[in-house]
Amino acid sequence: GESVGLHLPTLSVQEGDNSIINCAYSNSASDYFIWYKQESGKGPQFIIDIRSNMDKRQGQRVTVLLNKTVKHLSLQIAATQPGDSAVYFCAENGGGYNKLIFGAGTRLAVHP
Amino acid sequence: EPEVTQTPSHQVTQMGQEVILRCVPISNHLYFYWYRQILGQKVEFLVSFYNNEISEKSEIFDDQFSVERPDGSNFTLKIRSTKLEDSAMYFCASSDTGGGTDTQYFGPGTRLTVL
């Protein structure tokens, strides 16, 4: 079946360190992937996206890597700040459908 | 910066009552969505809407649910007879285009509590 899987771990990092959040997806038809950040009590906030014809995309302090061979997606955050503390979700489109399939989320805790 | 807005932020209702959750998508967007998130769980797709009709819906979106775009700005989700298990955060989203490769922007959500 289609799924984007994340066990719900907590990643604890020191302020200023780099963070890497990982995601596995199972639908090989997915051709669009997004990372969202969700702070407590708020809606998912778009961070960065990537299409399947790319394997890397960079934004401001964030980089998304896509490995289609092993169906793996990662989000790298450089110089992590306390404001980065949130739950991060990866999502996939399941191959062109008008819906997103979300993973379970990873909590990022940034310590000063 | 344009954003999706939702009202109310919190809705408390009795089981069996009807609720309407309201959303104002980003003004030039054409595709609209509802998702829900049960406390502590992942975000789940409910329905997508384009050109005044449902384009896709999930198994969760049964006959108790309906969506409507009553005017040029609002997009609503109605639950006809709420159940305890409908308690969740409900998020509206919109995108400029569809086809599954356009960024969906989410609203802040409505917390629905069914007693």
Interface residues (C-beta under 8 A of the other chain):
Chain A: L6 D31 Y32 I34 Y36 G41 K42 G43 P44 Q45 F46 D49 R51 F89 A91 N93 G94 G95 G96 Y97 N98 K99 L100 I101 F102 G103 A104 G105
Chain B: V4 Y31 Y33 Y35 Q41 K42 V43 E44 F45 S48 Y50 S55 E56 S58 F91 G98 G99 G100 T101 T103 Q104 Y105 F106 G107 P108 G109
